[in-house]
C-alpha cells in the first residue's frame, strides 16, 4: 500500500473534487426536501 500512496494522492484529489460536487448537489436536494418536512430529521 505504501508504494501506491503517491499515485493514490493524485487520484484522491480527483475523487475528493468529484465527491465534493456530489455532496453539494445532494445537500441542495436535502435542503429542499427538509424544508418541506422538518419533522423527518435523523
N, C-alpha and C positions, 0 to 999 in steps of 0.2 A: 504493500500500500504506500509505503514511503516513496517508492520510485515514481508513482503516478501523481504525487502531490503537485508538482509543477504544472502538468497538463490539466489536472483537476481544477486548479485555481482559475485557469483561463475559462474552462467550461463552466465553473461555478459562477463566474461573473455574468456570463450569458444567461445561465439558469436563473440567477438572482434577479436580473433585469426582467426576464420574462415572467418570473413568479410575481415580482412586484406589480407588473402590469395587470396580471390576472387578479392579484389581491385588490388592486384599485377598482377593477371592474366589478368584482364580487362585492366589495364594500359598498359601492354605489348602489348595487342591486339590493343589498341587505338594508341599506339606509331607507330606500324607497319602500321596501317590504315592511320594515319595522315601524315606519311612520304610520302605516295603516293599522297595524296591530301591536300596540306597545305591551300588551299583557303577555304575548308569546315571546318571552326572552329566556335564554338558557339560565 
